[in-house]
Amino acid sequence: MPRYPVRPADAAFSAEGGVTAVDRALTVLTAFRDDDRTLSLAELSNRTQMVRSTTLRLLASLAHFGFVQKTVDGNYALGPSVARLHRVYSASFSLEALVPEALRQLVERTQESASFHVRQGDQRLVLYRVNSPQPLSDQSRVGDLFPLDRGTGGHVLLAFAGAVGDRYDRIRAEGISAMPVSDRTPDLAGISVPVFDARQEVVGAVTLTMPAQRYAVRHCETVRETARALTLKLGGAVD
């Protein structure tokens, strides 16, 4: 009887043209999930489908370079090198490089106007903007300032800054503000979703605006998808 259960062949761990040992080490790193603080050797071996002796050798190499660290209880946690690479990754992206293209794609999908709002004191600033190709549309411009306490973009920025009230509680719970009739301009409708950075702080709100008669609930998920994609590219986490 074999000492260990049957495991996948080495080929299962190696990308075409890659190095099996490197692929195995990365398999160990990616075994950690969002809610994991530490994992035991047994848990890592089970998740990676590698025998414990192999997993232990890989952990030793990863620890040498700071990608994992052994905790006082004998388990393993991600190490400081992961955090350093995360900072490098996050710094390599800028809003200028990401947001305008995301807004253009959002407009292509919805045919409505898309903006990215950031807080500026007690107002919100249109930092980036792509207008709808339709003749009847909201024609806000980059640089426009609007009240922070009106409009879906403002409501989102206030909600995730800790504003108190049922409206803000609901926005935080649902992760979105959608108004078929805007409280800023009654003939407009709006949908806004927050964007987070690597520190899980709100950097802005993706907002889709349209004439009230063209409001469509289906656009809510499209705006969510755009905001989530931006959050991930900025190093943030999404549910």
C-alpha positions in Angstrom: 0.0 0.0 0.0 1.4 3.4 -0.9 2.4 5.7 2.0 0.5 8.7 0.6 -2.8 8.9 -1.3 -2.6 9.3 -5.1 -1.9 12.9 -6.1 -2.2 14.6 -9.5 0.8 14.1 -11.8 3.4 16.8 -12.0 2.0 17.9 -15.3 -1.1 19.1 -13.6 0.9 21.7 -11.8 3.0 23.0 -14.7 1.9 25.6 -17.2 2.9 24.9 -20.8 6.5 26.0 -21.1 6.7 26.7 -17.3 8.6 25.3 -14.4 6.9 22.8 -12.3 8.6 23.8 -9.0 7.6 27.4 -9.6 4.0 26.5 -10.4 3.8 24.3 -7.3 5.1 27.2 -5.1 2.5 29.5 -6.6 -0.2 26.9 -6.0 0.7 27.0 -2.3 0.4 30.8 -2.3 -2.9 30.8 -4.1 -4.3 28.3 -1.6 -4.8 31.1 0.8 -8.4 32.6 0.5 -9.8 35.9 1.5 -11.0 34.7 5.0 -7.9 32.8 5.9 -5.6 34.2 8.6 -3.5 31.1 8.9 -3.5 27.6 7.5 -1.9 24.4 8.9 0.4 22.2 6.9 -2.3 19.6 6.6 -4.8 22.2 5.2 -2.3 23.5 2.7 -1.4 19.9 1.6 -5.1 19.1 1.2 -5.9 22.3 -0.8 -2.9 21.9 -3.1 -3.3 18.1 -3.4 0.4 17.7 -2.7 2.0 15.5 -0.1 3.1 17.1 3.1 6.8 16.7 2.5 6.6 18.5 -0.8 4.4 21.2 0.7 6.8 21.7 3.6 9.8 22.1 1.2 7.9 24.7 -0.8 6.9 26.6 2.3 10.5 26.7 3.4 11.4 28.4 0.0 8.5 30.8 0.2 9.4 31.7 3.8 13.0 32.4 2.8 11.8 35.1 0.4 9.2 36.4 2.8 6.1 35.2 1.0 4.9 33.1 3.9 5.7 33.1 7.6 5.3 30.5 10.3 3.1 31.6 13.2 3.6 30.8 16.9 1.0 28.1 16.8 2.9 26.3 14.0 0.6 27.3 11.2 1.4 29.4 8.1 0.3 32.9 7.1 1.1 35.1 4.1 4.4 37.1 4.6 5.5 40.7 4.2 6.7 40.2 0.6 3.1 39.7 -0.5 2.2 43.0 1.0 5.1 44.7 -0.7 4.2 43.3 -4.1 0.6 44.4 -3.4 1.8 48.0 -2.9 3.9 47.9 -6.0 0.9 46.5 -8.0 -1.4 49.1 -6.6 1.0 52.0 -7.3 1.4 50.8 -10.9 -2.2 51.8 -11.7 -3.6 55.3 -11.7 -7.2 56.5 -12.1 -6.1 58.3 -15.3 -5.0 55.0 -16.8 -8.1 53.1 -15.8 -11.2 55.2 -15.3 -11.7 56.9 -18.7 -11.6 53.6 -20.6 -13.9 51.9 -18.1 -16.4 54.8 -18.6 -16.2 54.5 -22.4 -17.0 50.8 -22.2 -19.9 51.5 -19.9 -21.3 54.1 -22.3 -20.9 51.6 -25.2 -22.9 49.0 -23.3 -25.7 51.3 -22.1 -25.7 54.2 -24.5 -26.1 56.5 -21.5 -23.7 59.1 -20.0 -21.1 57.9 -17.5 -19.1 59.9 -14.9 -16.6 59.4 -12.2 -17.2 61.6 -9.1 -14.8 62.3 -6.3 -15.5 64.2 -3.1 -14.2 67.8 -2.9 -15.1 69.3 0.5 -18.9 69.5 0.7 -19.3 69.0 -3.1 -18.6 66.3 -5.6 -16.4 66.9 -8.7 -16.8 65.3 -12.1 -13.3 64.0 -12.5 -13.9 62.0 -15.7 -16.8 62.0 -18.1 -18.0 60.2 -21.3 -21.2 61.6 -22.8 -24.0 59.5 -24.3 -24.1 59.4 -28.1 -27.9 60.0 -27.9 -29.1 63.5 -28.6 -31.2 63.7 -25.4 -28.8 63.1 -22.5 -27.3 64.7 -19.5 -24.4 66.9 -20.7 -22.4 67.4 -17.6 -18.7 68.2 -18.1 -15.4 67.3 -16.5 -14.7 69.9 -13.8 -18.4 70.5 -12.9 -19.2 70.6 -9.2 -22.5 69.3 -7.7 -23.9 69.2 -4.2 -22.7 66.3 -2.2 -26.1 65.7 -0.6 -28.0 65.4 -3.8 -27.7 63.0 -6.7 -26.7 59.3 -6.6 -23.0 60.0 -6.9 -23.1 62.3 -3.8 -25.2 59.8 -1.9 -22.7 57.1 -2.5 -19.7 59.2 -1.5 -21.5 60.3 1.7 -22.7 56.8 2.6 -19.2 55.3 2.4 -17.8 58.2 4.4 -20.0 57.2 7.3 -23.0 59.4 6.9 -25.9 58.6 9.2 -29.4 57.9 8.1 -31.7 55.2 6.6 -30.8 56.2 3.0 -27.0 55.8 3.7 -27.5 52.6 5.7 -29.4 51.1 2.7 -26.7 52.3 0.2 -24.0 50.7 2.4 -26.0 47.5 2.6 -26.8 47.3 -1.1 -23.6 48.8 -2.4 -25.5 51.0 -4.9 -27.6 54.1 -5.1 -30.2 54.1 -7.9 -32.8 56.8 -8.4 -35.4 56.7 -11.3 -36.0 60.4 -10.5 -33.0 62.3 -9.3 -33.3 64.6 -6.3 -30.8 67.0 -8.0 -32.5 67.3 -11.3 -36.0 65.8 -11.6 -35.8 65.1 -15.3 -32.7 62.9 -14.8 -32.2 59.4 -13.4 -29.0 58.1 -11.9 -27.2 55.0 -10.8 -23.9 55.1 -8.8 -21.6 52.5 -7.3 -18.5 53.1 -5.2 -14.9 52.2 -6.2 -12.4 51.2 -3.6 -8.6 51.1 -3.5 -6.2 48.7 -1.9 -6.9 50.1 1.6 -10.6 49.6 1.0 -11.2 53.3 1.0 -13.6 54.9 -1.4 -11.7 56.7 -4.2 -14.8 57.7 -6.1 -18.2 56.7 -7.6 -19.0 55.4 -11.1 -22.3 57.1 -12.1 -24.6 56.5 -15.0 -27.1 59.3 -15.8 -29.9 59.4 -18.3 -33.2 61.1 -18.9 -35.8 59.8 -16.4 -37.9 58.3 -19.1 -35.0 56.1 -20.2 -34.2 54.7 -16.7 -33.7 50.9 -16.8 -33.1 48.7 -13.9 -30.9 46.4 -16.0 -28.3 49.1 -16.0 -27.7 48.7 -12.3 -25.8 45.4 -12.7 -23.8 46.9 -15.6 -22.7 49.8 -13.4 -21.9 47.4 -10.6 -19.7 45.4 -12.9 -17.8 48.5 -14.0 -17.2 49.6 -10.4 -16.1 46.1 -9.3 -13.6 45.8 -12.2 -12.1 49.2 -11.3 -11.9 48.2 -7.6 -10.0 45.0 -8.5 -7.6 46.8 -10.7 -6.9 49.3 -7.9 -6.1 46.5 -5.6 -9.4 46.6 -3.7 -11.5 43.6 -2.7 -15.1 42.9 -3.8 -17.7 40.6 -2.4 
